[in-house]
Amino acid sequence: MQKRWNILEAATQKTTALQQALNINNTICKILVQRGIDNFDAAKNYFRPSLHHLHNPWLMKDMDKAVDRLLQAINNQENILVYGDYDVDGTTSVAAMYSFLQNIYHNIDFYIPHRYKEGYGISKEGIDYAAAKNISLIISLDCGIKSVALIDYAKTLHIDFIVCDHHLPDNILPNAVAILNAKQKDCNYPFKELCGCGVGFKFMQAIAEKLQLDENSYLQFLDLVATAIAADIVPITDENRVLVFYGLKKINENPNIGIKALMQLANVQKNITVNNLVFIVAPRINAAGRMDDAKKAVQLFIEKDEQKALQLAAILHTDNNERREADVSITEHALAMIENDSSTILKNTTVVYHESWHKGVVGIVASRLIETYYKPTIVLTKSGDIIAGSARSVAGFNLYEAIHACKNYLTAYGGHFAAAGLSLLPENLENFKNAFEQVVANTITPEQLIPEIVIDAEINFDEINFSFFNIITQMEPFGPENMRPVFIAKNVIDTGYSKVVKDIHLKIVVKQNDTTFSGIGFNMANKFALIEQNKPMDIVFTIDINEWNGEKSLQIKLLDLQLSKD
């Protein structure tokens, strides 16, 4: 697939000043300036994250109200329900808050809505469960900010809500006793990009301060917070960077036994990174809700017995295997449908439907289809008497607005810029597909239909050494808005040793002036024809370390290549 290369620029004056202040490689200084780190103090805070950099939780609007209502509930011996969504952010939020509160109070229960029986967020069934259990205070995590009618319903049953959420509020807010959400217009909290578990963490921090508890009472849950941040794809900047840095430290030194069990079953023994959380832990947690009931994920993270934790982790492991099998088979089926319909390939959108597809994986399948056909994509299946599914966007295109423009054909929809869910009546399917195609065709730009590689800086091979790489590793943890640096090297030549391996991967050995590097380009065998032309090339890559027989060497992870233009 053809890709656009976007090489970032940085202010020369700021780069020079930073290089003089830090006395490190100029290319790295250029990348730091691009990321808003343009003076010594900012660089010190970036390279040396500290728990002292965490913001004061009391700066968050309604924090005093939330803490007072909770303490009132404890003093009055009220029953409290911790309520969260069924994804990674929701289940880790609930596990952390439930465990924290259980250490100071015992009339605590938790609730996770069933993905298919109740749907996303606060449900009437959940509130009725609380009423039946004589619960008078619900703490909602990663949900609730849009549940105006349901929180009003809870009021009629004499149930109060403390909402801890991070989704963008509507103009009308729910009638909760306290709303903790930094995205509220009148909230002065300095960092707006916490995930749901992060908001819950700030609530725990404030409670601990009010009750004069040891700071470990809430810091012990940093590993769960880091897992939520990694899975929810929020920016790993500012406070999130500190939380992930220390969360990974805890995972590698003294992890929650649920995380430890998942890693053990996945046979991960090395130093755990954000990538491990995203690609190993998160899918197994999500699989619980996708394939069955997400309560199992909470039970795993609150379990104190290692053997029982291993048993619960094994169930999630099995759920994930089933999810993966469904994902692969449905993706293959969907690709075959697209390839057999030439009109679909010519469109600006991909919308596929089959009544037998598993509801729990249609979002994943939509993302897989975008890897082959880079365009806004919707995957639909039968859900009772209606059609329901998930949508995924391409970079820079507002998918939610496009779906909103087709609302006349839908029974329900929701989501955000890059992803959404929707449902419709079967008789409206064709009209919806046509309307969605028309809206996207009228609003998407040709550039948005070509995947973009953002390149941080041009580099010469002779700059790349272990000293350079060690500074790169200190830029971790990587994630949104602090991605692993991507480089371009121009006019490199093949040494004659590059080759295709396992029919799909590209092993390269390339040279620039007197410096040679080897590397791997996964699923890039189709680029070998360019190398065979034996002409100078420009290559895009990240830098990695290779360990073989106890020896360490630097290598290139190839992302793209093309023939040099000069």
C-alpha positions in Angstrom: 0.0 0.0 0.0 1.3 3.4 -1.0 2.1 5.7 2.0 2.5 9.4 2.4 5.7 10.5 4.2 5.3 13.5 6.5 8.8 14.7 7.7 8.3 17.0 10.7 10.2 20.2 11.2 11.5 21.9 14.4 12.4 25.5 15.1 16.2 25.7 14.5 16.8 28.4 17.1 15.0 26.4 19.8 16.8 23.2 18.8 20.2 24.8 19.0 19.4 26.4 22.4 18.2 23.0 23.7 21.3 21.2 22.3 23.6 23.7 24.1 21.6 23.2 27.4 21.6 19.4 27.3 24.8 18.7 25.3 23.2 15.7 23.6 22.7 14.8 19.9 21.1 17.5 17.8 18.7 15.2 16.1 17.3 14.1 19.5 17.0 17.8 20.5 15.0 18.4 17.3 12.5 15.7 18.2 12.2 17.0 21.8 11.4 20.5 20.5 8.7 19.0 18.2 7.2 17.4 21.4 7.1 20.7 23.2 10.2 20.1 25.3 12.4 23.1 24.5 14.2 24.0 27.7 16.4 22.4 30.4 13.7 22.1 33.1 11.1 20.6 30.7 13.7 18.1 29.5 14.6 17.2 33.1 10.9 16.5 34.0 10.5 14.5 30.7 13.6 12.3 31.2 13.2 12.0 35.0 9.5 11.5 35.7 8.6 11.9 39.4 5.5 11.2 41.5 6.0 14.7 42.7 4.9 15.8 39.2 1.4 14.5 39.8 -1.2 17.3 40.0 -3.1 18.2 43.1 -6.3 16.1 43.0 -8.2 18.9 44.7 -7.9 21.1 41.6 -10.5 18.9 39.9 -14.0 20.3 40.0 -16.3 18.6 42.5 -13.5 16.7 44.2 -14.4 18.1 47.6 -18.1 17.1 47.0 -17.1 13.6 45.9 -14.9 13.0 48.9 -17.5 14.4 51.4 -20.3 12.3 49.9 -18.1 9.1 50.1 -17.1 9.8 53.7 -20.7 10.5 54.6 -21.7 7.1 53.1 -18.9 5.4 55.2 -19.9 7.2 58.4 -23.6 6.3 57.9 -22.8 2.7 57.0 -24.4 3.0 53.6 -24.0 0.3 50.9 -21.7 1.5 48.0 -21.6 0.2 44.5 -18.5 0.6 42.2 -19.8 0.6 38.6 -17.7 0.5 35.5 -17.7 -0.2 31.8 -16.8 -3.6 30.3 -13.6 -2.6 28.6 -10.0 -2.4 29.9 -10.4 1.1 31.3 -13.7 0.3 33.0 -12.7 -3.0 34.5 -9.3 -1.8 35.8 -11.0 1.3 37.3 -13.5 -0.9 39.1 -10.9 -3.3 40.4 -8.7 -0.5 41.7 -11.5 1.5 43.3 -13.2 -1.6 44.8 -9.9 -2.8 46.3 -9.0 0.6 47.6 -12.3 1.1 49.3 -12.4 -2.4 50.7 -9.2 -1.6 52.6 -11.1 1.1 54.5 -14.7 0.0 54.4 -16.6 -3.3 53.9 -20.1 -2.5 52.6 -18.8 -2.4 49.0 -20.0 -4.2 45.9 -19.1 -3.9 42.2 -21.0 -4.1 38.9 -20.0 -4.4 35.3 -22.8 -4.3 32.7 -23.1 -7.1 30.2 -22.0 -5.9 26.8 -24.9 -7.5 24.9 -27.7 -7.6 27.4 -27.2 -4.1 28.8 -24.9 -2.2 26.4 -22.4 0.5 27.1 -22.3 2.6 30.3 -24.9 3.0 33.0 -27.9 0.6 32.5 -31.3 0.4 34.1 -30.5 -3.2 35.0 -27.5 -1.9 37.0 -29.5 0.7 38.8 -32.2 -1.9 39.6 -29.5 -4.2 40.9 -28.3 -1.5 43.2 -31.8 -0.8 44.5 -32.4 -4.5 45.2 -29.1 -4.5 47.2 -30.2 -1.4 49.2 -27.3 0.6 47.7 -27.6 4.4 48.2 -24.3 5.5 46.5 -23.0 4.5 43.1 -19.5 5.5 42.0 -19.4 5.2 38.2 -16.0 4.9 36.5 -15.3 5.4 32.8 -19.0 6.1 32.2 -21.9 8.2 33.4 -21.2 11.6 32.0 -23.9 11.1 29.3 -26.4 9.1 31.5 -28.7 12.0 32.3 -32.0 10.1 32.3 -30.7 7.0 34.0 -29.1 9.0 36.8 -32.4 10.9 37.2 -34.1 7.4 37.5 -31.6 6.4 40.2 -32.6 9.6 42.1 -36.2 8.4 42.2 -34.9 5.3 44.0 -32.8 7.4 46.5 -29.5 6.4 44.9 -26.8 9.1 44.6 -24.1 9.0 41.9 -20.5 10.2 41.9 -19.5 10.2 38.3 -15.8 9.6 37.4 -15.5 9.9 33.7 -13.2 11.3 30.9 -15.5 11.4 27.9 -16.5 14.7 26.5 -19.5 16.1 28.4 -22.7 17.2 26.6 -24.3 20.6 27.4 -26.7 18.9 29.8 -24.9 17.2 32.7 -26.3 14.4 34.8 -27.8 15.2 38.2 -25.0 13.6 40.2 -23.8 14.7 43.7 -20.3 15.1 42.1 -18.9 14.9 38.6 -15.1 14.3 38.3 -14.2 15.0 34.7 -11.4 17.3 33.7 -13.1 18.0 30.4 -15.9 19.9 32.0 -15.8 23.5 30.7 -15.4 25.0 34.2 -12.9 22.5 35.6 -9.5 24.0 36.3 -7.6 20.7 36.5 -4.4 21.3 34.5 -4.4 18.0 32.6 -7.4 17.1 30.5 -6.4 13.7 29.1 -6.7 11.2 32.0 -8.4 8.0 31.2 -11.3 6.7 33.4 -9.0 4.8 35.6 -6.8 7.9 35.9 -9.8 9.9 37.2 -10.5 7.2 39.7 -6.9 7.3 40.8 -7.2 11.0 41.5 -10.3 10.3 43.6 -8.4 7.7 45.6 -5.5 10.1 46.0 -7.8 12.8 47.4 -9.6 10.3 49.8 -6.2 9.1 51.0 -5.1 12.6 51.7 -8.4 13.5 53.5 -8.1 10.3 55.7 -4.3 10.8 56.1 -3.7 7.3 54.7 -0.3 6.1 53.6 0.3 7.1 49.9 0.8 3.4 49.1 -2.9 3.0 49.7 -3.5 4.3 46.2 0.0 4.0 44.6 -0.3 0.2 44.8 -2.8 0.5 41.9 -0.5 2.2 39.5 0.0 -1.0 37.5 -3.8 -1.1 36.8 -3.8 2.6 35.9 -0.9 2.1 33.5 -2.7 -0.8 31.9 -5.8 1.4 31.4 -3.8 4.3 29.9 -2.0 2.0 27.5 -5.2 0.3 26.4 -7.4 3.4 26.1 -4.9 5.2 23.7 -4.8 8.4 25.6 -1.8 10.7 25.2 1.2 9.5 27.2 2.2 13.0 28.1 2.2 15.1 31.3 0.5 13.2 34.2 -0.2 10.1 32.1 3.5 9.8 31.4 4.3 9.8 35.1 1.5 7.3 35.9 2.7 4.9 33.1 6.3 5.2 34.0 5.7 4.2 37.7 3.0 1.8 36.7 5.4 -0.2 34.5 8.0 0.0 37.3 5.4 -1.7 39.7 4.5 -4.3 37.0 8.2 -5.2 36.7 8.9 -5.3 40.4 5.7 -6.2 42.2 2.7 -6.6 39.9 -0.9 -7.1 40.7 -1.3 -10.9 40.7 -3.9 -10.8 38.0 -1.5 -9.0 35.6 1.3 -11.4 36.7 -1.0 -14.4 35.9 -1.8 -13.0 32.4 1.9 -12.5 31.7 2.8 -15.9 33.0 0.2 -17.6 30.7 1.4 -15.5 27.7 4.9 -16.6 28.6 6.2 -13.0 28.8 9.3 -13.1 31.0 11.3 -10.0 29.9 11.0 -6.4 31.0 7.3 -5.5 30.5 6.7 -2.5 28.2 3.7 -0.5 27.1 3.6 -2.7 24.0 3.1 -5.8 26.2 0.2 -4.1 27.9 -1.4 -3.1 24.6 -0.9 -6.4 22.8 -0.9 -9.0 25.5 -2.8 -7.8 28.6 -5.4 -5.5 27.1 -6.8 -8.0 24.5 -7.2 -10.7 27.2 -9.1 -8.2 29.4 -11.3 -7.0 26.5 -11.9 -10.6 25.4 -13.8 -11.3 28.6 -16.5 -8.7 27.7 -16.4 -9.5 24.0 -16.9 -13.2 24.3 -18.8 -13.5 27.6 -18.9 -11.5 30.8 -16.3 -8.8 31.8 -16.9 -9.3 35.5 -14.3 -12.0 35.3 -11.6 -9.4 34.5 -12.5 -7.5 37.8 -12.4 -10.7 39.7 -9.0 -11.5 38.3 -7.6 -8.1 39.4 -9.1 -8.2 42.9 -8.1 -11.8 43.6 -5.5 -12.2 46.4 -4.7 -15.9 45.9 -2.2 -16.6 43.1 -3.6 -20.0 42.2 -7.1 -18.7 41.8 -5.8 -15.8 39.8 -4.1 -18.2 37.4 -7.4 -20.0 37.0 -9.2 -16.8 36.2 -6.4 -15.7 33.9 -6.8 -19.0 32.1 -10.4 -18.3 31.4 -9.5 -14.9 29.9 -6.7 -16.6 27.9 -9.3 -19.0 26.5 -11.7 -16.2 25.7 -9.0 -14.4 23.9 -8.1 -17.4 21.8 -11.8 -17.7 20.8 -11.8 -14.0 20.0 -8.7 -14.4 17.9 -10.2 -17.3 15.9 -13.4 -15.4 15.3 -11.5 -12.3 14.3 -9.4 -14.2 11.8 -12.3 -16.1 10.2 -14.6 -13.1 10.0 -11.8 -10.9 8.5 -11.1 -13.5 5.9 -14.8 -13.8 5.1 -15.2 -10.0 4.9 -12.1 -9.6 2.6 -13.5 -12.3 0.3 -16.8 -10.4 0.2 -15.1 -7.1 -0.7 -12.8 -8.8 -3.4 -15.9 -10.4 -5.0 -17.7 -7.0 -5.2 -15.7 -4.7 -7.5 -18.1 -1.8 -6.7 -17.0 -1.9 -3.1 -13.3 -1.5 -3.9 -14.1 1.6 -6.0 -15.9 3.4 -3.2 -14.6 5.8 -0.5 -16.1 3.6 2.2 -16.2 -0.1 3.2 -19.5 -1.3 4.7 -19.9 -5.1 5.1 -22.6 -7.1 6.7 -23.3 -10.7 7.6 -25.9 -11.9 10.0 -23.7 -14.7 11.5 -20.7 -12.6 12.5 -19.9 -12.4 16.2 -20.8 -9.0 17.7 -17.8 -9.0 20.0 -15.2 -8.7 17.2 -16.7 -6.5 14.5 -14.7 -3.5 15.7 -11.5 -5.4 15.5 -12.4 -6.7 12.0 -13.1 -3.1 10.9 -9.6 -2.2 11.9 -8.2 -5.2 10.1 -10.0 -4.2 6.9 -8.5 -0.7 7.0 -5.1 -2.4 6.9 -6.0 -3.7 3.4 -8.5 -1.1 2.2 -7.6 2.2 3.8 -11.0 4.0 4.1 -13.7 4.6 6.7 -15.0 1.1 7.5 -18.2 -0.3 9.1 -18.7 -4.0 9.9 -22.3 -5.0 10.7 -24.0 -8.2 12.0 -27.4 -9.3 13.2 -28.4 -8.5 16.8 -31.8 -9.8 17.5 -34.2 -8.1 15.1 -31.8 -5.3 14.2 -28.5 -4.8 12.5 -25.6 -3.5 14.7 -21.9 -3.0 14.4 -18.8 -1.0 14.8 -17.1 1.7 12.7 -13.4 2.7 12.4 -11.9 5.7 10.7 -8.7 6.6 8.9 -6.4 9.3 10.3 -7.7 12.8 10.3 -11.3 11.9 9.2 -14.2 12.6 11.6 -16.1 9.4 11.5 -18.7 10.3 14.1 -19.8 13.4 12.1 -20.2 11.3 9.0 -22.4 8.7 10.9 -24.3 11.6 12.6 -25.2 12.9 9.1 -26.9 9.6 8.3 -28.9 9.4 11.6 -32.2 9.3 9.8 -31.4 5.7 8.9 -30.2 4.6 12.3 -32.0 3.5 15.5 -29.0 4.4 17.7 -25.4 5.5 17.3 -22.5 6.8 19.4 -18.8 7.2 19.5 -16.1 9.7 18.7 -13.8 11.0 16.0 -12.1 7.7 15.2 -14.5 5.0 16.2 -18.2 4.5 16.7 -21.0 2.0 17.2 -24.4 2.0 15.5 -27.6 0.1 14.9 -30.3 0.1 12.3 -33.3 -1.7 11.0 -32.6 -4.3 8.2 -34.8 -2.5 5.7 -32.6 0.7 6.1 -29.3 -1.0 5.3 -28.9 -0.2 1.7 -30.1 3.4 2.1 -27.6 3.8 5.0 -24.7 2.4 3.0 -25.5 4.8 0.1 -25.9 7.8 2.4 -22.7 7.0 4.3 -20.8 6.7 1.0 -22.2 10.0 -0.2 -21.3 11.9 3.0 -17.8 10.5 3.1 -17.2 11.1 -0.7 -18.2 14.7 -0.2 -16.1 15.4 2.9 -12.9 13.2 2.8 -9.8 14.5 1.1 -7.7 12.3 -1.3 -4.8 12.6 1.1 -6.9 11.1 3.9 -7.3 7.9 1.8 -3.5 7.4 1.8 -2.0 6.2 5.1 0.6 8.6 6.5 3.9 7.8 8.1 5.0 10.6 10.4 8.8 10.9 10.4 10.4 12.7 13.3 13.8 13.5 11.7 16.3 12.8 9.0 19.4 11.0 10.3 22.7 9.8 9.0 23.8 6.2 9.8 27.0 7.5 11.5 24.9 9.2 14.2 23.4 5.9 15.3 25.3 4.3 18.1 24.6 2.9 21.6 24.9 6.3 23.2 22.3 7.6 20.9 20.0 4.6 21.4 20.3 4.9 25.2 18.9 8.4 25.1 16.0 7.1 22.8 15.2 4.4 25.4 15.0 7.2 28.1 12.2 8.7 26.1 10.0 5.8 27.0 7.2 5.0 27.8 6.1 5.5 24.3 2.5 6.0 23.2 0.2 8.6 21.6 1.9 12.0 21.4 5.1 10.5 22.5 5.7 7.8 19.9 8.9 5.9 19.4 11.0 8.2 17.1 10.8 7.4 13.4 13.8 8.3 11.2 14.5 8.7 7.5 17.9 8.0 6.1 18.5 9.1 2.5 20.6 7.6 -0.3 21.4 4.3 1.3 22.4 1.4 -0.9 21.9 -2.3 -0.7 25.0 -4.4 0.1 23.8 -7.4 -1.8 22.8 -9.3 1.3 19.1 -8.2 1.5 16.6 -11.0 1.0 13.0 -12.1 1.5 12.5 -14.4 4.5 9.6 -16.7 5.2 8.0 -15.4 1.9 6.5 -12.3 3.6 9.3 -10.4 5.5 12.1 -8.4 4.2 15.6 -8.8 5.7 17.8 -5.8 4.7 21.5 -5.1 4.9 22.1 -1.5 3.7 24.9 1.0 3.7 25.2 4.8 3.9 28.8 6.0 3.2 31.0 3.7 5.4 28.3 2.7 7.9 26.2 -0.5 7.5 23.0 -1.6 9.3 20.9 -4.7 9.0 17.2 -4.8 9.8 13.8 -6.4 9.2 10.7 -5.1 7.5 7.7 -7.2 8.6 5.2 -8.0 5.8 7.3 -6.0 3.3 8.5 -8.7 0.9 6.7 -6.8 -1.9 9.4 -4.0 -1.6 12.2 -6.4 -2.5 11.7 -5.5 -6.2 12.8 -1.9 -5.4 16.0 -3.2 -3.7 16.8 -5.4 -6.7 17.1 -2.3 -8.9 20.3 -1.6 -7.0 19.7 2.2 -6.9 20.1 4.6 -3.9 17.0 4.4 -1.6 15.4 6.5 1.2 14.3 4.3 4.1 12.0 5.0 7.0 12.6 3.1 10.2 12.8 2.9 14.0 15.9 1.8 15.9 15.9 -1.4 17.9 18.3 -3.7 19.7 19.0 -7.2 18.6 20.3 -9.8 21.1 21.9 -13.0 19.7 24.1 -15.4 21.6 24.6 -12.9 24.4 25.8 -10.2 21.9 23.8 -7.0 21.5 23.7 -4.9 18.3 21.6 -2.1 17.0 19.3 -2.9 14.1 16.7 -1.1 11.9 13.0 -1.9 12.0 12.0 -0.9 8.5 8.7 0.9 8.0 8.9 1.9 4.3 11.3 2.6 1.5 11.4 4.2 -1.9 14.0 5.0 -4.5 15.9 8.2 -3.8 14.8 11.3 -5.8 18.1 13.0 -5.7 
